[in-house]
Amino acid sequence: MADMDGIKTNNHEGIDPSKNFHTEVAPGKTNYHIKGMDNMSWGMKDRMSRIFNPKSGNALILAVDHGYISGATKGLERLDILLPELQEDIDVVMATRGAIRTCLPPMFNKPIALRCSAGSTVLSEDVTSETIGVDIEDVIRMNASAMAVQTFLGTKDEKETITNLCRTIDAGIKYGIPTLAVVAVGKQMARSPQFFSLATRVLAELGAQIVKTYYCEDFEKVTSGCPVPIVVAGGKQLPPKEALTLAYRAISEGARGVDMGRNIFQAEDPKAMAKAVAKVIHEKYTDNEAYEFYLDTKVK
Ligand code: 5RP
């Protein structure tokens, strides 16, 4: 017979008087910490809060998905060596399913932003033409916390890449998986505040739960006009101080994180750089403080 002590209620006339319902306390609010998520499902919110730290509200996403376009990119030759080294310093890994399955042990236990668009390589004229590269079933099988899809607004492939995004968002909403929409810029495209303001808002209006974009002038207006969290791309490798300034300005002007690749994994000391970026993202370090920290931490 099952042990029912403390579970089974004796037959009382009314509700058991020894139970405490705290009737004097107003019902709890969830106080969810991520903007634009109030009307999302519990599963979606759970995944979003694996990405955006509930304490700081921010995320350090390490982007290592370059190989799906560029092959063995400098700094990413051996993901199986790099990723475990950076594991404790980052919040999320953005990568392809091929890289994750072959180079990341499942005990890695950090949220995955799975690259779900594919279609061009550096061998093509341009890299703006993409399709959906991963079925939702495989996204679920991989326990991904988000799906990353690239869009090329203002190019001949605008409609195609918006369609990829919309189909991914639809599938994600069905299963509670957020979509991270990437504002990509083609070779000829201007990186103007007007463009980033328009593009981030369009992608959020299409239903993306996270938008990735580049930092630009007037960035506070870009983040204010976007109703979901923005994370900033790192872009090509900069001197470490400049990369930390980029992260600092982005966070100070309303970004909720960075989705940074080359400025971490191509740094002289990737681990020290990841730690320094994390100080800006989660501990309110200024760029100067984070740079001092980087110099003190990096292998001499
Ligand atoms: C390209 C991406 C890449 O993951 C990301 O931009 C690469 O990171 P970084 O530019 O910091 O090297 O989303 O669309």
Residues whose N, C-alpha, C, O or C-beta is under 5 A from the ligand:
A	BS01	5RP	A63 D65 V182 A184 A233 G234 G235 K236 D259 M260 G261 R262 N263
